[in-house]
Amino acid sequence: MTRVGIVAIGRNEGERLRRCLTSLATNASACPVVYVDSGSTDGSREVAAEAGAMVVDLDLSTPFTAARARNEGADRLLAAHPETVFIQFIDGDCELQPGWVDAALEAITGDRVAIVCGRRRERHPDASIYNRLIDLEWNTPIGEAAACGGDSLIRTFAFQQAGGFDRTVIAGEEPELCLRLRRAKWCILRIDHEMAFHDAAITRFSQWWMRAVRSGYAYAEGAWRYGRGSEHYNVRNIASILVWSVGFPVVGLAATMALWFVLGPLAALVAIGLTVGAYIAQFVKLTVRGVRRDFGGRIAMAWSASVIIGKFAELVGVLTFARRRILGTDARLIEYKRSASSPSAV
């Protein structure tokens, strides 16, 4: 455990941060902890200092990103403890689970394993359908993986060799780092062990929508940076977004208008029916897939609907990225969570 250091990041996480720090004290008491605060106004930095963490205050005159926060936390950790071999990153809205660090250390012993992650679960999956869907999203296959999330144990040497997270990436910074590591012949491994509880705290459709917008932005930036490579990074995601949010509606509208003027209203209704039928067929297909994955009927249908509706939100993210690239404006965070200390959205 003395070879492991922990970097936690957060902003106005309130009670979530207290639970995070308590879990670190309980499950990784021998590990030095750095907490990186991004302009909290709820006393988060004082809570972290009282818990014994080294506190780093981000300079908010430079645009904040989670990638930048993690990098600065790692820099502070390694300056204080240069002997650190592995860094456990964790978000301030998460709680480390018992036995995780030991299990991760055992799994990362392979020479080319750069990152180990485990099972992340939602703390309150029954609080909303959105939380339940996110809990399902976290449950990715065990074994060698293409990417990890914000909670993971990373080999310091590999992290430094890759240059850390790209501080300019506002969303999807973990998959972007993992891509660079895999290109350098490193391996990302997901093991069958409980890793962390996460508190998404999504109770409204607007929050879920903005989270999907952020995903679309991340897909677009990833495809723009790396889509021409052999991995065709995120190209398939962008194609799916365009087909379901632009392709079918535009083709359906064009066919409806053309048939209306050429063959009359009845033919136009047929074109509308075929367009709607494509979405219904996709909904049924996804629902069957969800049932086969043991989601349960109601959750499978909700998941199917979220995938289809989410394409339109993701399109907003793609267009937001395109607009920023064309205009040359600075990238700004796309946030969806409520502050733990305030009823207003962060």
VEXVEX-976517 format. One record per residue (C-alpha): residue in one letter; x, y, z; residue number from 0. Coordinates in Angstrom, 2 decimals. Each point is the difference from the previous one (the first is absolute). Example, Ala and Ser with C-alpha at 12.3 -4.5 7.8 and 13.67 -1.06 7.14 Angstrom:
<atoms>
+-----+---------+---------+---------+-----+
: res :       x :       y :       z :   n :
+-----+---------+---------+---------+-----+
:   A :   12.30 :   -4.50 :    7.80 :   0 :
:   S :    1.37 :    3.44 :   -0.66 :   1 :
+-----+---------+---------+---------+-----+
</atoms>
This chain:
<atoms>
+-----+---------+---------+---------+-----+
: res :       x :       y :       z :   n :
+-----+---------+---------+---------+-----+
:   M :    0.00 :    0.00 :    0.00 :   0 :
:   T :    2.96 :    2.35 :    0.54 :   1 :
:   R :    0.59 :   -0.18 :   -3.75 :   2 :
:   V :   -3.47 :    1.42 :   -0.70 :   3 :
:   G :   -1.14 :    3.61 :    0.09 :   4 :
:   I :   -3.53 :    1.29 :   -0.48 :   5 :
:   V :   -1.20 :    3.00 :   -1.98 :   6 :
:   A :   -3.60 :    1.14 :    0.53 :   7 :
:   I :   -1.61 :    2.88 :   -1.87 :   8 :
:   G :   -3.19 :    1.90 :    0.65 :   9 :
:   R :   -2.01 :    3.19 :    0.17 :  10 :
:   N :   -2.84 :    0.68 :    2.41 :  11 :
:   E :   -0.54 :   -3.69 :    0.66 :  12 :
:   G :   -1.07 :    0.60 :    3.61 :  13 :
:   E :   -0.98 :   -3.19 :    1.78 :  14 :
:   R :    1.12 :   -2.04 :   -3.00 :  15 :
:   L :    3.57 :    1.16 :    0.58 :  16 :
:   R :   -0.22 :   -0.88 :    3.70 :  17 :
:   R :   -1.04 :   -3.53 :   -0.92 :  18 :
:   C :    2.80 :   -0.17 :   -2.55 :  19 :
:   L :    2.66 :    1.05 :    2.50 :  20 :
:   T :   -1.40 :   -2.32 :    2.67 :  21 :
:   S :    0.21 :   -2.93 :   -2.42 :  22 :
:   L :    3.64 :    0.84 :   -0.72 :  23 :
:   A :    0.83 :    0.16 :    3.71 :  24 :
:   T :   -1.74 :   -3.34 :    0.54 :  25 :
:   N :    1.28 :   -1.95 :   -3.00 :  26 :
:   A :    3.32 :    1.65 :   -0.84 :  27 :
:   S :    1.17 :    1.54 :    3.25 :  28 :
:   A :    3.69 :   -0.51 :   -0.81 :  29 :
:   C :   -0.25 :    1.94 :   -3.28 :  30 :
:   P :    0.76 :    3.72 :   -0.27 :  31 :
:   V :   -2.97 :    1.95 :   -1.36 :  32 :
:   V :   -0.09 :    3.11 :   -2.15 :  33 :
:   Y :   -3.30 :    1.82 :   -0.47 :  34 :
:   V :   -0.28 :    2.43 :   -2.93 :  35 :
:   D :   -2.72 :    2.60 :    0.41 :  36 :
:   S :   -1.47 :    1.95 :   -2.89 :  37 :
:   G :   -1.40 :    3.09 :    1.63 :  38 :
:   S :   -2.35 :   -1.53 :    2.57 :  39 :
:   T :   -2.10 :    2.34 :    2.11 :  40 :
:   D :   -1.35 :   -2.61 :    2.42 :  41 :
:   G :    3.08 :   -0.51 :    2.16 :  42 :
:   S :    1.20 :   -3.06 :   -1.92 :  43 :
:   R :    3.67 :    0.97 :    0.21 :  44 :
:   E :   -0.26 :    0.42 :    3.79 :  45 :
:   V :   -1.70 :   -3.39 :    0.30 :  46 :
:   A :    2.83 :   -1.59 :   -1.98 :  47 :
:   A :    2.69 :    1.72 :    2.05 :  48 :
:   E :   -1.62 :   -1.16 :    3.24 :  49 :
:   A :    0.02 :   -3.54 :   -1.38 :  50 :
:   G :    3.77 :    0.22 :   -0.45 :  51 :
:   A :    0.11 :    0.46 :   -3.76 :  52 :
:   M :    2.43 :    2.27 :   -1.77 :  53 :
:   V :   -2.20 :    2.65 :   -1.65 :  54 :
:   V :    0.66 :    1.51 :   -3.42 :  55 :
:   D :   -2.04 :    3.02 :   -1.10 :  56 :
:   L :   -0.29 :    0.22 :   -3.77 :  57 :
:   D :    0.72 :    3.37 :   -1.56 :  58 :
:   L :   -3.41 :    0.74 :   -1.49 :  59 :
:   S :    1.35 :    2.75 :   -2.25 :  60 :
:   T :    0.82 :   -2.92 :   -2.31 :  61 :
:   P :   -3.00 :   -2.01 :   -1.25 :  62 :
:   F :   -0.72 :   -2.87 :    2.37 :  63 :
:   T :   -0.04 :   -3.59 :   -1.18 :  64 :
:   A :   -0.02 :   -3.23 :    1.98 :  65 :
:   A :    3.08 :   -1.02 :   -2.00 :  66 :
:   R :    1.90 :    3.05 :    1.20 :  67 :
:   A :   -1.13 :   -0.61 :    3.59 :  68 :
:   R :    1.24 :   -3.59 :   -0.05 :  69 :
:   N :    3.33 :    1.01 :   -1.52 :  70 :
:   E :    0.62 :    2.67 :    2.62 :  71 :
:   G :   -0.98 :   -2.42 :    2.73 :  72 :
:   A :    2.46 :   -2.57 :   -1.33 :  73 :
:   D :    2.74 :    2.65 :   -0.18 :  74 :
:   R :   -0.56 :    0.96 :    3.64 :  75 :
:   L :   -0.10 :   -3.63 :    1.10 :  76 :
:   L :    3.24 :   -0.91 :   -1.77 :  77 :
:   A :    1.75 :    3.14 :    1.24 :  78 :
:   A :   -0.82 :   -0.99 :    3.58 :  79 :
:   H :    0.41 :   -3.76 :   -0.53 :  80 :
:   P :    2.29 :   -0.68 :   -2.98 :  81 :
:   E :    0.12 :   -3.68 :    0.95 :  82 :
:   T :   -3.66 :   -0.42 :   -1.04 :  83 :
:   V :   -0.28 :   -2.90 :   -2.45 :  84 :
:   F :   -3.76 :    0.05 :   -0.53 :  85 :
:   I :   -2.60 :    2.78 :    0.12 :  86 :
:   Q :   -3.60 :   -0.70 :    0.91 :  87 :
:   F :   -2.17 :    2.68 :   -1.56 :  88 :
:   I :   -3.48 :    0.51 :    1.41 :  89 :
:   D :   -2.70 :    2.62 :   -0.50 :  90 :
:   G :   -1.34 :    1.85 :    3.01 :  91 :
:   D :   -3.49 :   -1.42 :   -0.54 :  92 :
:   C :    1.27 :   -3.58 :    0.37 :  93 :
:   E :    0.84 :   -2.32 :    2.89 :  94 :
:   L :    2.82 :   -2.54 :   -0.15 :  95 :
:   Q :   -1.12 :   -3.53 :    0.83 :  96 :
:   P :    1.67 :   -2.34 :    2.54 :  97 :
:   G :    2.83 :   -2.09 :   -1.41 :  98 :
:   W :    0.15 :    1.86 :   -3.29 :  99 :
:   V :    3.58 :    1.29 :    0.20 : 100 :
:   D :    1.40 :   -3.42 :    0.96 : 101 :
:   A :   -1.94 :   -1.67 :   -2.83 : 102 :
:   A :    1.17 :    2.61 :   -2.51 : 103 :
:   L :    3.63 :   -0.34 :    1.09 : 104 :
:   E :   -0.18 :   -3.74 :   -0.48 : 105 :
:   A :   -1.42 :    0.45 :   -3.51 : 106 :
:   I :    2.39 :    2.71 :   -1.16 : 107 :
:   T :    3.12 :   -2.11 :    0.53 : 108 :
:   G :    0.18 :   -0.83 :   -3.72 : 109 :
:   D :    2.83 :    1.88 :   -1.69 : 110 :
:   R :   -2.22 :    1.68 :   -2.58 : 111 :
:   V :   -3.08 :    0.69 :    2.13 : 112 :
:   A :   -0.29 :    3.77 :    0.34 : 113 :
:   I :   -3.49 :    0.36 :    1.51 : 114 :
:   V :   -2.27 :   -2.20 :    2.07 : 115 :
:   C :   -3.65 :    0.83 :    0.62 : 116 :
:   G :   -2.86 :   -1.97 :    1.53 : 117 :
:   R :   -3.76 :    0.12 :    0.52 : 118 :
:   R :   -1.36 :    3.46 :    0.57 : 119 :
:   R :   -3.56 :    0.14 :    1.35 : 120 :
:   E :   -2.51 :    2.72 :    0.57 : 121 :
:   R :   -0.55 :    0.76 :    3.68 : 122 :
:   H :   -3.73 :    0.66 :   -0.51 : 123 :
:   P :   -1.08 :   -1.94 :   -3.11 : 124 :
:   D :   -3.65 :    0.09 :    1.07 : 125 :
:   A :   -0.11 :    3.78 :    0.47 : 126 :
:   S :   -0.88 :    0.52 :   -3.67 : 127 :
:   I :   -0.15 :   -1.88 :   -3.28 : 128 :
:   Y :    3.01 :    2.05 :   -1.11 : 129 :
:   N :    2.11 :   -1.27 :    2.89 : 130 :
:   R :   -1.04 :   -3.55 :   -0.82 : 131 :
:   L :    1.04 :    0.40 :   -3.63 : 132 :
:   I :    3.38 :    1.41 :    1.03 : 133 :
:   D :    0.52 :   -2.94 :    2.34 : 134 :
:   L :   -0.51 :   -2.30 :   -2.98 : 135 :
:   E :    2.38 :    2.11 :   -2.07 : 136 :
:   W :    2.80 :   -0.53 :    2.53 : 137 :
:   N :   -0.27 :   -3.79 :   -0.32 : 138 :
:   T :    2.42 :   -0.56 :   -2.88 : 139 :
:   P :    1.58 :   -3.37 :   -0.90 : 140 :
:   I :    2.76 :   -1.52 :    2.12 : 141 :
:   G :    3.46 :   -0.38 :   -1.53 : 142 :
:   E :    2.14 :    2.15 :   -2.25 : 143 :
:   A :   -1.85 :    3.25 :   -0.65 : 144 :
:   A :    0.19 :    2.90 :   -2.41 : 145 :
:   A :   -0.46 :    2.61 :    2.73 : 146 :
:   C :   -0.58 :    0.68 :    3.68 : 147 :
:   G :   -1.96 :    2.62 :    1.91 : 148 :
:   G :    1.00 :    2.65 :    2.50 : 149 :
:   D :    0.65 :   -2.58 :    2.74 : 150 :
:   S :    2.98 :   -2.23 :   -0.76 : 151 :
:   L :    3.44 :   -1.08 :    1.18 : 152 :
:   I :    2.69 :    1.20 :   -2.42 : 153 :
:   R :    3.66 :   -0.92 :   -0.20 : 154 :
:   T :    1.96 :    3.21 :    0.57 : 155 :
:   F :    2.65 :   -0.79 :   -2.61 : 156 :
:   A :   -2.60 :   -0.62 :   -2.71 : 157 :
:   F :   -1.93 :    3.12 :    1.02 : 158 :
:   Q :    3.11 :    2.16 :   -0.24 : 159 :
:   Q :    1.15 :   -1.65 :   -3.22 : 160 :
:   A :   -3.34 :    0.90 :   -1.60 : 161 :
:   G :    0.21 :    3.57 :    1.27 : 162 :
:   G :   -2.97 :   -0.40 :    2.31 : 163 :
:   F :   -3.50 :    1.07 :   -0.93 : 164 :
:   D :   -0.42 :    2.52 :   -2.78 : 165 :
:   R :   -0.96 :    3.10 :    1.96 : 166 :
:   T :   -1.83 :    1.52 :   -2.98 : 167 :
:   V :   -2.52 :   -2.87 :   -0.26 : 168 :
:   I :   -3.23 :    1.06 :    1.75 : 169 :
:   A :   -1.76 :   -3.38 :   -0.21 : 170 :
:   G :    1.15 :   -3.55 :   -0.65 : 171 :
:   E :    3.50 :    0.65 :    1.31 : 172 :
:   E :    0.35 :   -3.53 :    1.40 : 173 :
:   P :   -0.70 :   -1.85 :   -3.30 : 174 :
:   E :    2.33 :    2.46 :   -1.76 : 175 :
:   L :    2.85 :   -0.85 :    2.41 : 176 :
:   C :   -0.76 :   -3.69 :   -0.36 : 177 :
:   L :    0.22 :    0.25 :   -3.78 : 178 :
:   R :    3.47 :    1.54 :    0.23 : 179 :
:   L :    1.08 :   -2.66 :    2.48 : 180 :
:   R :   -1.28 :   -2.82 :   -2.21 : 181 :
:   R :    1.86 :    1.50 :   -2.94 : 182 :
:   A :    3.13 :   -0.22 :    2.15 : 183 :
:   K :   -0.74 :   -3.72 :    0.52 : 184 :
:   W :   -1.33 :    0.38 :    3.54 : 185 :
:   C :   -3.03 :   -1.97 :    1.20 : 186 :
:   I :   -3.13 :    1.24 :    1.81 : 187 :
:   L :   -1.57 :   -2.70 :    2.14 : 188 :
:   R :   -3.42 :   -0.22 :    1.66 : 189 :
:   I :   -0.23 :   -2.56 :    2.79 : 190 :
:   D :   -2.98 :   -1.61 :    1.67 : 191 :
:   H :    0.22 :    1.89 :    3.29 : 192 :
:   E :   -2.07 :    2.72 :    1.63 : 193 :
:   M :    1.87 :    3.29 :   -0.47 : 194 :
:   A :   -2.14 :    3.00 :    0.89 : 195 :
:   F :   -3.45 :    1.39 :    0.69 : 196 :
:   H :   -0.93 :    2.99 :   -2.16 : 197 :
:   D :   -2.69 :    2.57 :    0.75 : 198 :
:   A :   -1.30 :    1.29 :   -3.33 : 199 :
:   A :   -2.90 :    1.84 :    1.66 : 200 :
:   I :   -1.91 :    0.29 :   -3.27 : 201 :
:   T :   -3.69 :    0.46 :    0.70 : 202 :
:   R :   -1.14 :    2.13 :   -2.95 : 203 :
:   F :   -0.18 :   -0.55 :   -3.74 : 204 :
:   S :    1.92 :    3.23 :   -0.61 : 205 :
:   Q :    2.97 :   -1.37 :    1.96 : 206 :
:   W :   -0.05 :   -3.24 :   -1.95 : 207 :
:   W :   -0.26 :    1.97 :   -3.25 : 208 :
:   M :    3.05 :    2.14 :    0.81 : 209 :
:   R :    1.99 :   -3.10 :    0.91 : 210 :
:   A :   -0.82 :   -1.43 :   -3.44 : 211 :
:   V :    0.97 :    3.32 :   -1.61 : 212 :
:   R :    3.37 :   -0.27 :    1.73 : 213 :
:   S :    0.41 :   -3.55 :   -1.35 : 214 :
:   G :   -0.67 :    1.22 :   -3.52 : 215 :
:   Y :    2.59 :    2.74 :    0.43 : 216 :
:   A :    2.54 :   -2.58 :    1.19 : 217 :
:   Y :   -0.74 :   -2.28 :   -2.97 : 218 :
:   A :    0.46 :    2.90 :   -2.42 : 219 :
:   E :    3.27 :    1.19 :    1.50 : 220 :
:   G :    1.37 :   -3.54 :    0.14 : 221 :
:   A :   -0.93 :   -0.68 :   -3.62 : 222 :
:   W :    1.48 :    3.32 :   -1.11 : 223 :
:   R :    3.30 :   -0.74 :    1.76 : 224 :
:   Y :    0.39 :   -3.72 :   -0.67 : 225 :
:   G :   -2.70 :   -1.13 :   -2.41 : 226 :
:   R :    2.41 :   -0.30 :   -2.91 : 227 :
:   G :    2.18 :   -2.47 :    1.91 : 228 :
:   S :   -0.15 :   -3.76 :   -0.32 : 229 :
:   E :   -2.44 :   -0.20 :    2.94 : 230 :
:   H :   -2.46 :    2.37 :   -1.74 : 231 :
:   Y :   -0.53 :    1.39 :    3.48 : 232 :
:   N :   -3.62 :    1.04 :    0.64 : 233 :
:   V :   -0.80 :   -0.01 :   -3.73 : 234 :
:   R :   -2.66 :   -2.67 :    0.47 : 235 :
:   N :   -1.60 :    2.00 :    2.82 : 236 :
:   I :   -0.16 :    3.12 :   -2.17 : 237 :
:   A :   -1.46 :   -1.97 :   -2.90 : 238 :
:   S :   -2.70 :   -1.44 :    2.26 : 239 :
:   I :   -0.87 :    3.46 :    1.33 : 240 :
:   L :   -0.31 :    1.44 :   -3.51 : 241 :
:   V :   -2.03 :   -2.90 :   -1.37 : 242 :
:   W :   -2.62 :    0.02 :    2.78 : 243 :
:   S :   -0.21 :    3.72 :    0.76 : 244 :
:   V :    0.48 :    1.40 :   -3.51 : 245 :
:   G :   -0.13 :   -2.73 :   -2.64 : 246 :
:   F :   -3.37 :   -1.59 :    0.67 : 247 :
:   P :   -1.85 :    3.26 :    0.80 : 248 :
:   V :    1.38 :    1.83 :   -3.06 : 249 :
:   V :   -0.58 :   -2.88 :   -2.41 : 250 :
:   G :   -3.45 :   -0.60 :    1.47 : 251 :
:   L :   -0.96 :    3.67 :   -0.34 : 252 :
:   A :    1.34 :    0.21 :   -3.54 : 253 :
:   A :   -1.82 :   -3.18 :   -1.04 : 254 :
:   T :   -3.22 :    1.19 :    1.62 : 255 :
:   M :    0.06 :    3.34 :   -1.80 : 256 :
:   A :    0.92 :   -1.55 :   -3.35 : 257 :
:   L :   -2.68 :   -2.68 :    0.18 : 258 :
:   W :   -2.61 :    2.53 :    1.13 : 259 :
:   F :    0.50 :    2.10 :   -3.12 : 260 :
:   V :    0.44 :   -2.95 :   -2.39 : 261 :
:   L :   -2.37 :   -2.68 :    1.28 : 262 :
:   G :   -2.13 :    1.76 :    2.57 : 263 :
:   P :   -0.68 :   -0.13 :    3.77 : 264 :
:   L :   -0.35 :   -3.76 :    0.28 : 265 :
:   A :    3.49 :   -0.61 :   -1.38 : 266 :
:   A :    1.37 :    2.67 :    2.33 : 267 :
:   L :   -1.56 :   -1.81 :    2.96 : 268 :
:   V :    1.75 :   -3.19 :   -1.10 : 269 :
:   A :    3.36 :    1.86 :    0.03 : 270 :
:   I :   -0.71 :    1.32 :    3.50 : 271 :
:   G :   -0.96 :   -3.49 :    1.15 : 272 :
:   L :    3.23 :   -1.50 :   -1.35 : 273 :
:   T :    2.08 :    2.65 :    1.79 : 274 :
:   V :   -1.79 :   -0.52 :    3.30 : 275 :
:   G :    0.21 :   -3.76 :   -0.56 : 276 :
:   A :    3.79 :    0.19 :   -0.17 : 277 :
:   Y :    0.11 :    1.51 :    3.50 : 278 :
:   I :   -2.53 :   -2.53 :    1.30 : 279 :
:   A :    2.06 :   -2.85 :   -1.45 : 280 :
:   Q :    3.13 :    1.39 :    1.66 : 281 :
:   F :   -1.85 :    0.35 :    3.29 : 282 :
:   V :   -1.13 :   -3.63 :   -0.14 : 283 :
:   K :    3.47 :   -1.20 :   -0.97 : 284 :
:   L :    1.64 :    1.85 :    2.90 : 285 :
:   T :   -2.66 :   -1.13 :    2.45 : 286 :
:   V :    0.58 :   -3.64 :   -0.91 : 287 :
:   R :    3.72 :    0.56 :    0.47 : 288 :
:   G :   -0.62 :    1.53 :    3.41 : 289 :
:   V :   -2.21 :   -2.90 :    1.08 : 290 :
:   R :    2.72 :   -2.42 :   -1.06 : 291 :
:   R :    2.42 :    1.94 :    2.20 : 292 :
:   D :   -2.36 :   -0.54 :    2.95 : 293 :
:   F :   -1.08 :    3.64 :    0.28 : 294 :
:   G :   -3.63 :   -0.98 :    0.55 : 295 :
:   G :   -2.82 :    1.01 :   -2.32 : 296 :
:   R :   -0.76 :    3.50 :    1.31 : 297 :
:   I :    3.64 :    1.00 :    0.35 : 298 :
:   A :    0.82 :   -1.47 :   -3.43 : 299 :
:   M :   -2.68 :    2.19 :   -1.58 : 300 :
:   A :    1.23 :    3.08 :    1.87 : 301 :
:   W :    3.56 :   -0.77 :   -1.10 : 302 :
:   S :   -1.12 :   -0.40 :   -3.63 : 303 :
:   A :   -1.84 :    3.31 :    0.09 : 304 :
:   S :    3.00 :    1.73 :    1.59 : 305 :
:   V :    2.32 :   -1.28 :   -2.73 : 306 :
:   I :   -2.27 :    1.27 :   -2.79 : 307 :
:   I :   -0.89 :    3.35 :    1.58 : 308 :
:   G :    3.61 :    0.40 :    1.08 : 309 :
:   K :    1.11 :    0.14 :   -3.65 : 310 :
:   F :   -1.70 :    3.39 :   -0.34 : 311 :
:   A :    1.70 :    1.31 :    3.15 : 312 :
:   E :    3.32 :   -1.37 :   -1.22 : 313 :
:   L :   -0.54 :    1.84 :   -3.29 : 314 :
:   V :   -0.19 :    3.24 :    1.98 : 315 :
:   G :    3.38 :   -0.88 :    1.49 : 316 :
:   V :    1.47 :   -0.76 :   -3.44 : 317 :
:   L :   -1.28 :    3.32 :   -1.35 : 318 :
:   T :    1.30 :    1.85 :    3.06 : 319 :
:   F :    3.47 :   -1.41 :   -0.62 : 320 :
:   A :   -0.20 :    0.88 :   -3.71 : 321 :
:   R :   -1.08 :    3.56 :    0.77 : 322 :
:   R :    2.83 :    0.50 :    2.45 : 323 :
:   R :    2.53 :   -1.37 :   -2.49 : 324 :
:   I :   -1.28 :    2.23 :   -2.81 : 325 :
:   L :   -0.16 :    3.15 :    2.13 : 326 :
:   G :    3.20 :   -0.78 :    1.89 : 327 :
:   T :   -1.65 :    0.61 :    3.37 : 328 :
:   D :    1.25 :   -1.52 :    3.25 : 329 :
:   A :   -1.50 :   -3.30 :    1.08 : 330 :
:   R :   -2.19 :    0.34 :    3.09 : 331 :
:   L :   -1.19 :   -2.79 :    2.26 : 332 :
:   I :   -3.39 :   -1.56 :   -0.67 : 333 :
:   E :   -1.34 :   -0.73 :    3.48 : 334 :
:   Y :   -3.10 :   -1.83 :    1.12 : 335 :
:   K :    0.27 :   -0.62 :    3.76 : 336 :
:   R :   -1.55 :    1.92 :    2.82 : 337 :
:   S :    2.26 :    1.30 :    2.71 : 338 :
:   A :   -0.30 :   -2.12 :    3.12 : 339 :
:   S :   -0.28 :    3.16 :    2.03 : 340 :
:   S :   -2.48 :    1.89 :   -2.17 : 341 :
:   P :   -3.28 :   -0.78 :   -1.74 : 342 :
:   S :    1.15 :    1.83 :   -3.08 : 343 :
:   A :    1.73 :   -1.74 :   -2.86 : 344 :
:   V :    3.80 :    0.12 :   -0.11 : 345 :
+-----+---------+---------+---------+-----+
</atoms>
